[in-house]
Amino acid sequence: MRPLLLDGQPFTTTQARRAGLSPDRLDELVLRGEAVRVLRGVLLDARVPVDLAVRASALALVAPPDTVVAGTTAAWLLGVPALLPGADRLPPVLEVVRPAGRSALRRSGVVARVAVLGDDEVVDLGGVPVTAPTRTALDLARGLDRSDGLAYLDAMLGARLVEREALEQGLEGLAGFPWVDQARELVALADPRAESPGESWMRLRWHDAGLPPLELQVEVQVGDAVVARLDTALRERGFALEYDGERWHGPEREAHDAHRRDRLRRVHGWTVLAVGKEAVLGRSDAFERAVAGAVDLVPEVVPWQRRRRTTLRDRRVRLRRAAEAREALGAASPTGDLHDRGRGAA
């Protein structure tokens, strides 16, 4: 077995060159799966597990002095996987902040900004200063598009890196900061039960259409046995909405997924609509048309630019429409538990 590259420690291309590894040789090692790009400009022997200590060591190699690791890089250091569309195929970008009063940093491969940070908003992880989990989550909710901000909030709540109460308190300290209204809206919508970024994106698109709130991870039971679990659902309507991601619902699983959903319809009385990334994140109204065709609801089509970012007016309008949708659903719902009829079915 060959020795670990540079003793199994993260290394820069400069360090690799000093060890006799040319850029072409590094590219070859990456293509052969013998090395991985941990960060842009930082590599690691592929046999070494990428844990907190390795992430911190990698960041220490490239983080400029007098900066605090922030944004998606801070989330990555905390253990949250890359959640932005396509980000899992690229090494993380290095995002840092400098204290207010300092000039913004300009360096190739580094996204830098100036930020006001309290003493309790910076923590030390493996010798690397990084924004604390709550501040990281709120910065992502403010700084990213709404769909990605919600995905990070859901993931960090689900991993118990942050608590909702702490997020709400943190919002008070960010009053007047750019895009804090967007963060406030997303914190109210965040749910730790979401199991993938796609589920978060899908739930937000549904919310934006002015539809009643979905229940997450709904179990379908026959007697005491759980026979299926649905990503999201409206129990009152016997309607389930599921996200078909490329990773877990590729072509090889199409037949299995189709059989499962057909059985849910025939045996248990559920209408199941599956949507993919293009329908959820795209600019067309394909999502709203699919919903209208699957369940007796009339979704609103919101322009793409308004779905990307939240203004205070948009937030108030969405809250009012969601309340109206809940009231309408309650008035139209039949008495009793609709899916008691599925219990005991074969």
N, C-alpha and C positions, 0 to 999 in steps of 0.2 A: 504494500500500500504506500502511495506517495505521501510525503510529509505534507502537513497543512500549509497552505499558502501563508507566508509571513506569520508563522506560528499560530495561526487561527485567529489573529486579531484583525479588526477592520483596518483597511489601508487605503491611502489615496493613490492616484496614478503616479504622483511624484515619488512616493515611497516605493511603489512597484518598480518604477524605472531604476531607482537606486539598487533594488534587489535583483536587477537583471531581467525584468519583465517589461517588454516593449508594449506600446498600445495595441499593436496588432496581436500580440500574444495574449493580452488581456481579453480582447474581443473573442479570440478563439476559445479561451477558457470559459467565457460566459456562454457562447454558443453551444459548447459541449456540456454545459450544466455543471462545470467544476467550480465556477465562481458565480456569485450573484452581486448585483448592484444594490447595495443597501440604501444608499442615498446617491444623489447625483454627484459623481466624483469620488464616491467611496465604495469599495468592493470588499468582499468577504469570501473565504472558502465556503463552498456550498454545503459542506458537511457540518458546519458550525450552526447550532440553533440560534435564531435571532430572538434573543430575550431582551429584557430591559437593560441589562448591563452592556450587551452588544450595541443596542441602539444608542445608549448614552455615549459609549466609546466612539461610535461613528460620528455622532454629532459634535463631540469635542474636537474632532479632527478638522472640522470645517466651519463651525460656528464662529463668527467674528467676535473679538473681545468686546466687552461692555454691551452685550446684547442678551436678550431673553428669548429663548425658543418659544414660538407661538403658533397659533392657527392650526392648520392640518398637521404640521410637523409635531406640534405639542401633543395633539391627539394620538399620533402615531407612536410617540415616545411613551405615552400612557397605556399603549396596548390596543388602541382602536385601529382596526384595519383601514386601508384606503377605501373611502366610500364614494368618492366622486366618480361619475361615469368614465370608464376607461382607465382610472387611476391604478387599478391593480396590475396593469401591464407596464407601468413605468415606475422607476424609483421615486420616492417622495421628494418634492421640492422643499428646499430649506426656507422656512419662514421664520423671521425674527422681528423683534421690536426693540427700539431703543427708548430710554426714558424721555419724557417730554423735556424740551429745552435743548436736546442734542440734535444735530443735523441728521437728516435721513441718510442711511447707508446706501451706497451704490456699488454693487459687486455682482459680477456675472454669476448666475446660478443661485442667487439669493434674493428672495422677496422680503424687503425690509420696509418698515414704517415706524413712525414715532407714536408712542402711546403713553397715557397716564396710567400707572400701575401702583396700587397700594401695596404696602409691605406684606399683607396677607394674600396678595394675588400672585405671588411668585414663590415657587417651591424648588428645592434642589432634588434632582433625580439623577443619581449616579454621578454627581459632580457637575451636572449641567443645569443652569438656571432655566426654568420653564414656567410658563403661566400655569397657575393652579387649575385643577380640573373645572371648577365652576366658571372661572373667567374664560378658560379655553372654550367651553361649551357656548357661552354667551357671545364671545367674539365670532365664533363660527356661525351662530344664529343670526348675527348682525351682518357679517361680512360676505357670506355666501348667498347664492340664490336660495329662495325659500325651500325648494325641494331638497337641496343638499343640506341646508341648515337643519331641517327637521330630521333628516336621516342621521346626522351626527347627534342631535339631542336624544333621539330614540335609542341609539346605540350606547351612548354614555350613561343614560338612565338604566338601560338594560344590563350594562356591565357593573352597575352600582358605583360608578366613578363619581357621579353627582346625585344629589337629591333634589326633588322638585322644590321643596321649601328653600333650599340654598339658592337655587336658580331664581326664584321669585325675589328673594332678598337681594341677590346680586343685581337684578334689574333696577332696583331702587337706587343703587349706587351708580348706575349708568344713565340715570335720567339726564336727558339733554345730549347724550352721545348720538352720533350718526346711526340711523337705522335701528334705534332701540325699540321703536314701535313694531318693527318686523320681529325682533327677538321676543318681544312680549307676546305677540300673536302665536309664534311657534312654540314657546314654552307652554302656553295653554293647551296646545294641540299635541304635545309630545306624549309618547306612550312607550314604556319600557317593554311592552309585549311584542312590538314589531321585531321580526326576526331577520329582516334583510333591508337594505336601502330601498329596493324596489317596492316593498310593502309600504314604506314611509312615503315614497313618491306617489304611489297610487292613492293612498289615503288622503294626501293633500289635494290631489287633483279632484277627488270625490268631494272633499270639503269645499273647494273653490266653486264647484258646480251648484252650491247651495243645497246639497242633499243632507238628509239626517245622518247623525254620527253612526259610524260602523262599529260593531263589536269585534274585537280581535281574538284570534286563536280560539274559535268556537268549536266545541266538541260535539260530534254527532253520536248519540248513544242508542244502543239497542239493549234494553234492560239495564244492567249495570256495566255493560261492556262499551268502551269507546271504539267505534268502528271507523271514524274518520275525524280529521281536524281541518277546519277551514281557516284560511288566512284572515279573512274578514267577512262579516255577514250582517244582514238585517234579519233578525229572527222573525219579526212580525210579518215580513213579506216572503219568507222562505227563500231569500236571495243571498247568494255568496259571491264575493268578488275576490279573485285570486290573481297573484302576480306570477307570470311565467318568466323567470329569469333565465339567461343563457346558461348559467352554471348548473342549475339544478333541474331545468326543464328543457334540455336540449333535444335534438331530433331522436336520440335513442330512447327517450322517455315519453315520446308523444303518444304511443299506443297505450302505455300504462296510464298516463294522465287522462286520456280520452275514456278509457274503460272505467276509471275511478269516478269521473264526473258523470258519466252516463248512469252508473249504478246509484250515485247520489240522487240523480233525478228520478229514476224509475222506482227505486226501492224506498228512498227516504224523503222524497218530495221536494228536494232542493233544486232551485235553478242556479247553476254555477256559471259565471262569466269569467273567463280568463283573459288577461290583457298583458301585453309585453311592453318593453321599454319605449318603443317608438310611439305607441298609442298614449302612454302615460306622460312622456317628456316631450313629445312632438308638438308642433305648432298647429296641426290640424284639429278638427273637432271629432276625430275618429273615436276617442274615448267616450265623449258625451253621446254620440250616435249609438255606440255599442250598448251603453247603459240604458238608453231610452228603448232600445229594441229588446232588452232582456227583462226589464222590470217596469212596472207601471209607475214611473216617476218621470218628471220633466226636468232634466238638468239644464242649468244655464251654461252657455258657452262664454268663457272669460278670455279676452285676448291674451296672447302669450306674454307680452310685455308686462301686463298687470299680474300675471301669475308668477313672474320671475321675482318681483320685489313688492314689498308691502309699503303702502303709504298709510297714514292715519285714517284717511277717508276709506280706503279699501278695507282696512281692518274693521271699522265700524259697520260697513255694509255687510261684510261676511258674517259678523256676529249676529246681526239682525236676521239675515236670511237663514242662518243655521237654526236660530230659535223658531222662526216661522216653520221651517221644515219639520222640526221635532213636534211642534203642535199639530201640524197637518197629519203627520204619521200616527200620532196618538189618537186623533179623531177617526182615522180611517181603519185602524187595526181591529181585527175581530177579537172577540173575547176568548180567553183561554190561551194556552201555549200551543201555537201552530204546530210545533214539531213533536207534540205528544203523539201525533198520528204516526210518526216514524218509529216510536219506541215499540219494541217487540216484533218489528218486521224482520223477515229473514234476510 
